[in-house]
């Protein structure tokens, strides 16, 4: 099939991903057709297959990319200090990284059920890697005697769930600036782990 006039792989491919991300977040993976994605991008539906094999692969690619970007950004942080300082850095990093990627975060959590078992396992392994970074900080805090946590894994998941909640309500220009919101969340997390 001929490429649509004005279509270029380095432009159209990212546009397909961006359109799919928006549509999946707004309507849900199951409700979005390849035709809708194509219409959003401005190409023929058949042209999508020049860039992606199928809708499942597209969903997996979006989730995998999000998790890989998250892990790379976290790894790039230089976070010295004790467990308390490292936990605060984690909280602030998580909030800022995820607020800039609301749709990707929504899809990463809400659309897991639509992944094939193989793709689910791959995304879950990436998520587990991220959770492990927080678990290590929490374990170090217990060892240092600054945190009192009965179950490290549950605490890590609870902290991440709390931090992800900000995506549902926070808006730039709202009554509280982001720095102040981060400070409130940091205080709540610190108290939750007994710090």
ABEGO torsion letter per residue (X at the ends): XBBBBGBBAAAAAAAAAAAAAAAAAAAEAAABBAAAAAAAAGBBAAAAAAABABAAAAAAAAAAAAAAAAAAAAAABBBBEBAAAAAAAAAAAAAAAAAAAAAAAAAAAAAAAABBAAAAAAAAAAAAAAAAAAAAAAAAAAAAGABBBABAAAAAAAAAAAAAAAAAABBBGBABBAAAAAAAAAAAAAAAAGX
